[in-house]
Amino acid sequence: MSSIKSTDLEPSDELYVHQQIICDPKQAQIRIDKFLIDRLQKVSRNRIQNAIKIGCILVNQKEIKSNYKVKPGDEISLVLPSNPDEETPLLPQYIPLDIFYEDEHLMVINKPAGLVVHPGTGNTTGTLVNGLLYHFHHSDLPLLKGNKEDRPGLVHRIDKDTSGLILIAKTDFAMTHLAKQFFDHTVEREYIALVWGDITTEHDTIVGYIGRHEKDRMQMAVHQDENRGKHAITHYQVVERLYYVTLVKCHLETGRTHQIRVHMKHIGHTLFNDSKYGGDQILKGTIFNKYKQFVDNCLEIMPRQALHARCIGFVHPVTEEKLYFECDLPDDFQGVLTKWRNYINTRKEILGDD
């Protein structure tokens, strides 16, 4: 039996993992699908063959076919949907789903703010996954084989209090294909955010390693040391200036935990009403009581971070057509923007500001 040297990389914030295997110098020449079945836990031959077909499995940095025979010293790279380590059993539960698009291979859901994507500590029911299990009767969605705590259909996630579009895979092939697109950073994602302060530049790019905060382990932070976080890139562009807050659109190259929230705070523009990162306090503006009352009213209208996943674009895993979807801002976000616009217009009338 051949021995291998395997290096597991830390799973990314998307639901996939990158693994590298180096074959032993005395490795017997056998088909790669059989080789991998013997060495990867809870992975079916069909799933491996799908991954090879899509190009998620490379040998010596080159795509191969399922009948390729591994050789001594071969370097095998894999990108596959990851197996989560949750201990919470998943139960079907009726939850209304705002289905934005659906075909036999995938669906796009417009997730409301407040809906947790998958069960975890403190959220064992009432999640999007529970709703998906009910909607598809569990067996109709791709599961990561051999793990009863699988997160069916999830290719990526967005935070509980972030609204907007989320992509769901309905087949194993679609799951693997879409996960590879996320890994390759080819999925287009645009978010709309309302942040504190008047951003001086019209557009810019934020680059920084995102990892756990040194003192508050519930927060993420930007680090300069690559060993303390994951590489993250956010592009932003100003959409509208409202004196004390700015509306921006953000394009993600990577998908790290709290990426936009952390990156915007890092440059001094915390998201409006992002309580985890201090955005639920008045960070810009006057000291007058009327202004404080106005901000408090805005916080009540939108009792969560002002972040909305407005657009998502990707290549369809079967038709290879480029799909792009865009959804409107939800009512709470629209309501806060209306109040800020009215406030600014009133301020201009009183002070004569341009």
BANUFI-839627 format. One record per residue (C-alpha): residue number from 1; x, y, z. Coordinates in nm, 3 decimals, m for minus. Example, Ala and Ser with C-alpha at 12.3 -4.5 7.8 and 13.67 -1.06 7.14 Angstrom:
BEGIN
{1; {1.230; m0.450; 0.780}}
{2; {1.367; m0.106; 0.714}}
This chain:
BEGIN
{1; {0.000; 0.000; 0.000}}
{2; {0.130; 0.337; m0.101}}
{3; {0.181; 0.602; 0.165}}
{4; {0.097; 0.967; 0.112}}
{5; {0.191; 1.298; 0.260}}
{6; {m0.123; 1.508; 0.300}}
{7; {m0.155; 1.873; 0.395}}
{8; {m0.497; 2.003; 0.494}}
{9; {m0.539; 2.376; 0.459}}
{10; {m0.772; 2.557; 0.695}}
{11; {m1.125; 2.559; 0.547}}
{12; {m1.216; 2.895; 0.399}}
{13; {m1.515; 3.098; 0.500}}
{14; {m1.698; 2.953; 0.201}}
{15; {m1.805; 2.591; 0.238}}
{16; {m1.512; 2.422; 0.065}}
{17; {m1.170; 2.291; 0.155}}
{18; {m0.842; 2.269; m0.037}}
{19; {m0.631; 1.957; 0.017}}
{20; {m0.296; 1.855; m0.128}}
{21; {m0.170; 1.495; m0.149}}
{22; {0.181; 1.388; m0.249}}
{23; {0.207; 1.026; m0.362}}
{24; {0.468; 0.795; m0.211}}
{25; {0.778; 0.716; m0.424}}
{26; {0.660; 0.352; m0.431}}
{27; {0.299; 0.428; m0.519}}
{28; {0.137; 0.165; m0.741}}
{29; {m0.023; 0.296; m1.060}}
{30; {m0.400; 0.281; m1.003}}
{31; {m0.695; 0.492; m1.121}}
{32; {m0.713; 0.824; m0.944}}
{33; {m1.080; 0.784; m0.845}}
{34; {m1.000; 0.454; m0.669}}
{35; {m0.689; 0.609; m0.514}}
{36; {m0.888; 0.898; m0.367}}
{37; {m1.180; 0.685; m0.246}}
{38; {m0.933; 0.486; m0.036}}
{39; {m0.783; 0.802; 0.117}}
{40; {m1.067; 1.050; 0.156}}
{41; {m1.323; 0.990; 0.427}}
{42; {m1.692; 0.981; 0.336}}
{43; {m1.644; 1.078; m0.028}}
{44; {m1.824; 0.877; m0.300}}
{45; {m1.677; 0.778; m0.638}}
{46; {m1.950; 0.981; m0.812}}
{47; {m1.851; 1.292; m0.619}}
{48; {m1.484; 1.243; m0.707}}
{49; {m1.566; 1.188; m1.074}}
{50; {m1.779; 1.504; m1.081}}
{51; {m1.491; 1.697; m0.927}}
{52; {m1.249; 1.562; m1.191}}
{53; {m1.488; 1.652; m1.473}}
{54; {m1.521; 2.011; m1.348}}
{55; {m1.147; 2.054; m1.297}}
{56; {m1.154; 2.057; m0.916}}
{57; {m0.889; 1.783; m0.901}}
{58; {m0.548; 1.850; m1.057}}
{59; {m0.240; 1.633; m1.085}}
{60; {0.088; 1.820; m1.109}}
{61; {m0.116; 2.138; m1.172}}
{62; {m0.292; 1.987; m1.477}}
{63; {m0.649; 1.867; m1.531}}
{64; {m0.689; 1.491; m1.575}}
{65; {m0.959; 1.234; m1.656}}
{66; {m1.115; 0.978; m1.421}}
{67; {m0.912; 0.695; m1.575}}
{68; {m0.580; 0.870; m1.503}}
{69; {m0.344; 0.641; m1.313}}
{70; {m0.152; 0.799; m1.029}}
{71; {0.226; 0.765; m1.036}}
{72; {0.498; 0.787; m0.770}}
{73; {0.559; 1.148; m0.666}}
{74; {0.238; 1.286; m0.820}}
{75; {0.111; 1.603; m0.651}}
{76; {m0.269; 1.597; m0.631}}
{77; {m0.469; 1.912; m0.550}}
{78; {m0.839; 1.898; m0.461}}
{79; {m1.110; 2.159; m0.409}}
{80; {m1.427; 2.003; m0.267}}
{81; {m1.725; 2.120; m0.060}}
{82; {m1.616; 2.078; 0.300}}
{83; {m1.764; 1.856; 0.568}}
{84; {m1.886; 2.073; 0.859}}
{85; {m1.815; 1.964; 1.212}}
{86; {m2.149; 2.054; 1.369}}
{87; {m2.315; 1.821; 1.617}}
{88; {m2.663; 1.968; 1.578}}
{89; {m2.907; 1.734; 1.399}}
{90; {m3.087; 1.901; 1.111}}
{91; {m3.466; 1.886; 1.113}}
{92; {m3.709; 1.996; 0.840}}
{93; {m3.909; 2.303; 0.942}}
{94; {m4.155; 2.515; 0.749}}
{95; {m4.000; 2.855; 0.682}}
{96; {m4.126; 3.080; 0.401}}
{97; {m3.860; 3.108; 0.129}}
{98; {m3.840; 3.406; m0.106}}
{99; {m3.722; 3.214; m0.413}}
{100; {m3.567; 3.459; m0.657}}
{101; {m3.474; 3.202; m0.924}}
{102; {m3.491; 2.825; m0.952}}
{103; {m3.424; 2.547; m1.201}}
{104; {m3.349; 2.177; m1.161}}
{105; {m2.985; 2.242; m1.070}}
{106; {m2.982; 2.544; m0.839}}
{107; {m3.182; 2.820; m0.679}}
{108; {m3.123; 3.176; m0.563}}
{109; {m3.299; 3.289; m0.245}}
{110; {m3.354; 3.644; m0.122}}
{111; {m3.276; 3.599; 0.248}}
{112; {m3.438; 3.842; 0.491}}
{113; {m3.236; 3.998; 0.772}}
{114; {m3.264; 3.800; 1.095}}
{115; {m3.269; 3.457; 0.930}}
{116; {m2.972; 3.241; 1.032}}
{117; {m2.831; 3.044; 0.739}}
{118; {m2.747; 2.717; 0.916}}
{119; {m2.795; 2.567; 1.265}}
{120; {m2.527; 2.612; 1.526}}
{121; {m2.479; 2.699; 1.889}}
{122; {m2.783; 2.898; 2.003}}
{123; {m2.962; 2.848; 1.669}}
{124; {m3.074; 2.487; 1.642}}
{125; {m3.396; 2.559; 1.451}}
{126; {m3.553; 2.833; 1.246}}
{127; {m3.263; 2.854; 1.000}}
{128; {m3.251; 2.864; 0.622}}
{129; {m3.120; 2.507; 0.617}}
{130; {m3.421; 2.387; 0.820}}
{131; {m3.644; 2.558; 0.566}}
{132; {m3.458; 2.399; 0.275}}
{133; {m3.495; 2.053; 0.427}}
{134; {m3.871; 2.106; 0.454}}
{135; {m3.902; 2.256; 0.107}}
{136; {m3.703; 1.979; m0.067}}
{137; {m3.785; 1.688; 0.165}}
{138; {m3.416; 1.654; 0.256}}
{139; {m3.311; 1.388; 0.004}}
{140; {m3.357; 1.615; m0.296}}
{141; {m3.065; 1.841; m0.204}}
{142; {m2.696; 1.747; m0.229}}
{143; {m2.557; 1.627; 0.102}}
{144; {m2.194; 1.582; 0.197}}
{145; {m2.200; 1.205; 0.221}}
{146; {m2.183; 1.018; 0.547}}
{147; {m2.244; 1.309; 0.780}}
{148; {m2.589; 1.346; 0.931}}
{149; {m2.511; 1.708; 1.023}}
{150; {m2.461; 1.813; 0.659}}
{151; {m2.563; 2.159; 0.544}}
{152; {m2.768; 2.067; 0.237}}
{153; {m2.729; 2.288; m0.067}}
{154; {m2.513; 2.560; 0.088}}
{155; {m2.233; 2.683; m0.134}}
{156; {m2.168; 3.004; 0.063}}
{157; {m2.328; 3.200; 0.347}}
{158; {m2.418; 3.550; 0.458}}
{159; {m2.452; 3.678; 0.813}}
{160; {m2.776; 3.646; 1.006}}
{161; {m2.849; 4.019; 1.002}}
{162; {m2.738; 4.073; 0.642}}
{163; {m3.018; 4.059; 0.387}}
{164; {m2.995; 3.958; 0.023}}
{165; {m2.918; 3.690; m0.231}}
{166; {m2.776; 3.350; m0.143}}
{167; {m2.701; 3.067; m0.387}}
{168; {m2.821; 2.709; m0.326}}
{169; {m2.706; 2.396; m0.513}}
{170; {m2.965; 2.124; m0.579}}
{171; {m2.734; 1.851; m0.713}}
{172; {m2.392; 1.714; m0.626}}
{173; {m2.256; 1.827; m0.961}}
{174; {m2.386; 2.181; m0.913}}
{175; {m2.249; 2.190; m0.558}}
{176; {m1.899; 2.096; m0.670}}
{177; {m1.902; 2.324; m0.976}}
{178; {m2.024; 2.629; m0.782}}
{179; {m1.784; 2.565; m0.493}}
{180; {m1.498; 2.568; m0.744}}
{181; {m1.616; 2.907; m0.877}}
{182; {m1.614; 3.049; m0.525}}
{183; {m1.269; 2.904; m0.464}}
{184; {m1.142; 3.062; m0.787}}
{185; {m1.300; 3.400; m0.692}}
{186; {m1.497; 3.412; m1.019}}
{187; {m1.838; 3.459; m0.858}}
{188; {m1.950; 3.824; m0.876}}
{189; {m2.094; 3.961; m0.552}}
{190; {m2.207; 4.316; m0.490}}
{191; {m2.324; 4.444; m0.153}}
{192; {m2.484; 4.775; m0.059}}
{193; {m2.374; 4.920; 0.275}}
{194; {m2.449; 5.235; 0.472}}
{195; {m2.143; 5.338; 0.671}}
{196; {m2.063; 5.609; 0.923}}
{197; {m1.871; 5.913; 0.800}}
{198; {m1.803; 6.087; 0.471}}
{199; {m1.561; 5.869; 0.273}}
{200; {m1.303; 6.093; 0.110}}
{201; {m1.232; 5.879; m0.199}}
{202; {m1.491; 5.792; m0.461}}
{203; {m1.362; 5.437; m0.491}}
{204; {m1.078; 5.227; m0.354}}
{205; {m0.966; 4.875; m0.268}}
{206; {m0.917; 4.744; 0.085}}
{207; {m0.665; 4.463; 0.130}}
{208; {m0.589; 4.301; 0.463}}
{209; {m0.563; 3.966; 0.640}}
{210; {m0.881; 3.898; 0.838}}
{211; {m0.860; 3.688; 1.153}}
{212; {m0.989; 3.679; 1.510}}
{213; {m0.956; 3.998; 1.714}}
{214; {m0.676; 3.982; 1.973}}
{215; {m0.898; 4.076; 2.268}}
{216; {m1.256; 4.007; 2.158}}
{217; {m1.278; 3.658; 2.010}}
{218; {m1.634; 3.727; 1.891}}
{219; {m1.499; 3.991; 1.653}}
{220; {m1.281; 3.971; 1.346}}
{221; {m1.004; 4.221; 1.270}}
{222; {m0.755; 4.316; 0.999}}
{223; {m0.399; 4.196; 1.061}}
{224; {m0.078; 4.277; 0.878}}
{225; {0.070; 3.932; 0.945}}
{226; {m0.047; 3.670; 0.695}}
{227; {m0.010; 3.403; 0.962}}
{228; {m0.284; 3.565; 1.171}}
{229; {m0.559; 3.586; 0.913}}
{230; {m0.684; 3.507; 0.565}}
{231; {m0.614; 3.723; 0.263}}
{232; {m0.917; 3.944; 0.189}}
{233; {m0.993; 4.197; m0.086}}
{234; {m1.289; 4.437; m0.096}}
{235; {m1.351; 4.698; m0.367}}
{236; {m1.587; 4.983; m0.279}}
{237; {m1.744; 5.276; m0.461}}
{238; {m1.941; 5.568; m0.321}}
{239; {m2.306; 5.570; m0.430}}
{240; {m2.445; 5.860; m0.226}}
{241; {m2.307; 6.103; 0.032}}
{242; {m2.533; 6.199; 0.323}}
{243; {m2.292; 6.412; 0.532}}
{244; {m2.262; 6.191; 0.838}}
{245; {m2.314; 5.860; 0.658}}
{246; {m2.222; 5.731; 0.312}}
{247; {m2.395; 5.477; 0.093}}
{248; {m2.143; 5.251; m0.082}}
{249; {m2.142; 4.944; m0.300}}
{250; {m1.884; 4.676; m0.230}}
{251; {m1.753; 4.404; m0.460}}
{252; {m1.593; 4.101; m0.297}}
{253; {m1.299; 3.912; m0.441}}
{254; {m1.280; 3.690; m0.134}}
{255; {m1.544; 3.574; 0.112}}
{256; {m1.409; 3.602; 0.465}}
{257; {m1.612; 3.611; 0.784}}
{258; {m1.756; 3.962; 0.835}}
{259; {m1.533; 4.083; 0.550}}
{260; {m1.714; 4.406; 0.455}}
{261; {m1.795; 4.487; 0.817}}
{262; {m1.433; 4.445; 0.923}}
{263; {m1.276; 4.614; 0.621}}
{264; {m1.499; 4.922; 0.644}}
{265; {m1.432; 4.955; 1.017}}
{266; {m1.059; 4.920; 0.944}}
{267; {m1.065; 5.232; 0.724}}
{268; {m1.268; 5.425; 0.982}}
{269; {m1.619; 5.378; 0.840}}
{270; {m1.807; 5.126; 1.052}}
{271; {m2.139; 5.001; 0.914}}
{272; {m2.443; 5.187; 1.043}}
{273; {m2.603; 5.000; 1.336}}
{274; {m2.347; 4.719; 1.333}}
{275; {m2.363; 4.652; 1.706}}
{276; {m2.083; 4.395; 1.703}}
{277; {m1.836; 4.654; 1.572}}
{278; {m1.967; 4.966; 1.746}}
{279; {m2.187; 5.100; 1.467}}
{280; {m2.493; 5.127; 1.691}}
{281; {m2.342; 5.440; 1.850}}
{282; {m2.326; 5.791; 1.702}}
{283; {m1.985; 5.795; 1.535}}
{284; {m2.030; 6.111; 1.323}}
{285; {m2.249; 6.419; 1.354}}
{286; {m2.351; 6.692; 1.594}}
{287; {m2.401; 6.695; 1.971}}
{288; {m2.756; 6.833; 1.956}}
{289; {m3.033; 6.630; 2.119}}
{290; {m3.250; 6.651; 1.809}}
{291; {m2.978; 6.481; 1.607}}
{292; {m2.942; 6.208; 1.870}}
{293; {m3.317; 6.151; 1.861}}
{294; {m3.307; 6.134; 1.482}}
{295; {m3.029; 5.873; 1.487}}
{296; {m3.211; 5.670; 1.752}}
{297; {m3.517; 5.666; 1.526}}
{298; {m3.303; 5.541; 1.238}}
{299; {m3.159; 5.266; 1.457}}
{300; {m3.512; 5.156; 1.545}}
{301; {m3.619; 5.145; 1.181}}
{302; {m3.322; 4.926; 1.091}}
{303; {m3.226; 4.726; 1.401}}
{304; {m2.934; 4.546; 1.232}}
{305; {m2.621; 4.626; 1.031}}
{306; {m2.696; 4.820; 0.712}}
{307; {m2.569; 4.557; 0.470}}
{308; {m2.752; 4.398; 0.178}}
{309; {m2.626; 4.136; m0.069}}
{310; {m2.779; 4.297; m0.377}}
{311; {m2.620; 4.108; m0.670}}
{312; {m2.470; 3.771; m0.749}}
{313; {m2.332; 3.647; m1.080}}
{314; {m2.191; 3.306; m1.173}}
{315; {m2.163; 3.050; m1.452}}
{316; {m2.444; 2.794; m1.459}}
{317; {m2.286; 2.456; m1.381}}
{318; {m2.472; 2.273; m1.660}}
{319; {m2.566; 2.522; m1.932}}
{320; {m2.246; 2.726; m1.879}}
{321; {m2.457; 3.040; m1.924}}
{322; {m2.350; 3.346; m1.726}}
{323; {m2.628; 3.427; m1.480}}
{324; {m2.661; 3.754; m1.290}}
{325; {m2.929; 3.845; m1.037}}
{326; {m3.008; 4.170; m0.857}}
{327; {m3.262; 4.239; m0.582}}
{328; {m3.395; 4.564; m0.438}}
{329; {m3.308; 4.698; m0.095}}
{330; {m3.550; 4.572; 0.173}}
{331; {m3.801; 4.808; 0.338}}
{332; {m3.593; 4.875; 0.651}}
{333; {m3.291; 4.980; 0.444}}
{334; {m3.506; 5.196; 0.217}}
{335; {m3.671; 5.352; 0.522}}
{336; {m3.339; 5.452; 0.680}}
{337; {m3.214; 5.603; 0.354}}
{338; {m3.533; 5.805; 0.320}}
{339; {m3.493; 5.944; 0.672}}
{340; {m3.129; 6.040; 0.612}}
{341; {m3.218; 6.208; 0.282}}
{342; {m3.500; 6.403; 0.444}}
{343; {m3.269; 6.504; 0.729}}
{344; {m3.003; 6.628; 0.489}}
{345; {m3.256; 6.820; 0.280}}
{346; {m3.389; 6.989; 0.593}}
{347; {m3.035; 7.070; 0.702}}
{348; {m2.967; 7.234; 0.365}}
{349; {m3.280; 7.446; 0.393}}
{350; {m3.195; 7.565; 0.744}}
{351; {m2.821; 7.619; 0.700}}
{352; {m2.818; 7.699; 0.332}}
{353; {m2.570; 7.417; 0.259}}
{354; {m2.508; 7.321; m0.103}}
